[in-house]
């Protein structure tokens, strides 16, 4: 089975925060499963893509969600005219074919689903397919990465201790203001001073995280706002569209955020 | 008296002709009528003149009296109405109405009030609007007219007619029958009259903006806004008290349409001081004028520093500097223009003193913007110049402009005053008094270091033992105003008294059968198991058995059953309950049956339900309440959501009846706590034995309507609100508040435990 469709053809832009590239490479070569921690939109997914390109490996990304079952990960029997046949799930494909498998926002999945990755994360490196009665040995190149946003987890949605301790972790935050402005300017194609203002707006909203907002505006939302500005939307309106309105429905918070936006401009 | 010659024009209507003849025959009226008629005849068209004369005739015929007529003609003689005479005729109509419904004296008062807001040569629109309002009032409550008319030139002078109409409407609505209390309202002896007046006057309240500004301050500055409204009228501007911002309530001079921006400018200005004014200025020998100048320059310095980081803030602040360039040499004008000149580079003012101040500040700020002493130094120079110009500065009447800025006194350290400097001392002592009081109030919030350093007074008033901690302050709905009265009822926390009797354990034992029945209900309600739903048209898995059957059917040529999928569902109970028990004095009555009181029966029921819910794992909160006036709604938490059920029985047993039943605020309080639960359903059950009542309310409709409003608000927030009415009398009152379908009447109170449990399971098990 070819995983070529999962190879990245161009290098995704990524501006390192510190030495996370070196750390990722070390973990990859030792096949130590990795957990990327950090707030929404700070560049975790982009980082994984960048690393997959750098290492020349195919990348299979699975966005986890509440209704995801183990079958969605490992595969299931399907029906066709001749009877049933087995179809590998994305995780099984990565395990068999040797790819980086990235489980995005793993806590969104139910805990009974996430336990299927346990045998892959220790010395065994196998994936049991219970329904098919098969034990898949992981390909030598198989590497598991999960992402995890500690910001908005309640006690209900958290990783099991037994899951957490199978991973090495890299902690992500938003980049330093200067660096973040560079990223926003580069990605959105806006000038550096405007990007600086957007970063300042984001900083004001991040001051509110945990005090009204779950999280402040992410780098991603800034890039979105920047792109809208390039399209000719006035700055304040673009910020409203990409930052203020998506962040909150609370009247007072919106008022405060709008004032903060205009204060920064 | 000489015969007055009128312009040649014969009235079209005979009645009007007779009226003119009659008036001209009365010496007291003739002159003023003739003067008004001459002037009006010149200004309006024929039709309008005829109509005006006809109005006069009608008034005369209605025995309006000479005082009304002369006052009216005197007012009308001042106007310059258009040819149609619109406002002129409106005035006549309104005066006629007032005469008819109230009295001639009231009409005279009304005309006088209208005249006070009419300039010579105006079109009379304002007078007509005010008189129309008064005419309307006369129709509804004639006794109100003279009272309002008496206030119109004073307290009501700044209000538009619409606002006055609104305020009058509130007063009449509040006291439709009670003339004595209505008079108190319109003589402003009723505190409610003043608060309604402030609302209609558009003196916007800081409280309405506070949540937004809290967020904004946190967002922009990274610290919390600490603001405290001061209602005693001593403040005209905000004042800084350490990190606390004292805000006059109501805030004067809030531009109605820009209230949002105004309060934002105010809060951000205070925050800029907190961020950039790092230490208080020493007063030393500074005179009040130099203090004011120092504060003014410091204001500009912090605004410019803040503006460097947040240019948008500077734009907001500048928008409130409205003073134009002028040559005026008064302190008010010079200071306001200097304030503007320092922050607004586009402002051109030719005054030399202002130019000097601007140049000095620009140079100093460019060199060392963070050095706070530049304010003091420049103020010294400018103050000296102002003294040379012999421009007097009166500290008592000086008010900082623009209105969003703080009064500056909080920037100085009174302790550092030269003892001979009595003028400055006088100013600062008063400031320190307000400050200290407020800081004592705010003492529980962690005071920043600068405040801790200062000596605290030895006698800090200890909070009264009797009163519980304030949990929250809720608005109440006034059914006659049809409006919420903000911050009206205070809910206080009272610890349940220590258990004195263990009657409850004894009372529970005879209910063994009931316990078993409730236990069965609990078992049935436990549904927290994953359920496999087989043979579905769609689902997340294939039902292998069904699939095999399909294959077999196909081989043997049957039509296969397409339902081959399987679903896994977790049916989870997700219900949170708050039980609100009325513990007012009336619940001390005997319940009948086994001899306990109403409250005791309610406690038995609550204990049984608590046990059952502990078995189910449904979050439960049990509150008991009573009230003693709106300042003391007494809430007792018998079981919080986070607590286990162990302590519940003991606390229930210790509950004693007392005080009254102010239901509305307590429903709001319980609903607020319940709404925070993250369950799918939220059920609020109120157990009460009668209508709401309280010691400070004599209008029986008020509390009922307020409670109804609170219940409706809770329902709107997604809560299920039910009432268990105890005893035969409770049913009617409870139905009026909770609605027929949401009220369970329990006539035999001894039945309550069983009925309550049954109600709960009926409500929550689907």
Interface residues (C-beta under 8 A of the other chain):
Chain A: X67 X69 X71 X72 X76 X77 X78 X79 X83 X84 X154 X200 X204 X205 X207 X208 X211 X212 X251 X252 X253 X255 X256 X257 X259 X260 X261 X262 X263 X264 X265
Chain B: X211 X212 X213 X214 X215 X216 X218 X219 X220 X221 X222 X260 X264 X268 X309 X310 X311 X312 X313 X315 X316 X540 X541 X542 X544 X547 X550 X551 X564 X568 X678
